[in-house]
Amino acid sequence: MDKKVKNHVKEYAIVNLETLNRLEDGATVSAETLVAAKIIKDVKSGVKVLANGELTAKKLTVKVAKVSAAAKAAIEAAGGSVEEA
């Protein structure tokens, strides 16, 4: 009577810092805006921003599920802000 327990692992849509350069300066980055810009196809359990690549001095307001510490530092260094939902 061994029951298997499924781990409910959340899968995130991954977005790299360099990809955010496609957005306009002053833009608000959210799952909805990333889908509309065709940067991601599926939101999954949310969006996670990673620090791969370099963010050219753009002031972005990032409102996503997860942000790596290095990505958060880079966004804030460029004058942007981060809100994790």
Sequence and secondary structure as in RCSB ss.txt:
>XXXX:A:sequence
MDKKVKNHVKEYAIVNLETLNRLEDGATVSAETLVAAKIIKDVKSGVKVLANGELTAKKLTVKVAKVSAAAKAAI
EAAGGSVEEA
>XXXX:A:secstr
           BEEEEGGGGGGS TT EE HHHHHHTTS S  BT EEEE  S   S   EEEESEE HHHHHHH
HHTT EEEE 
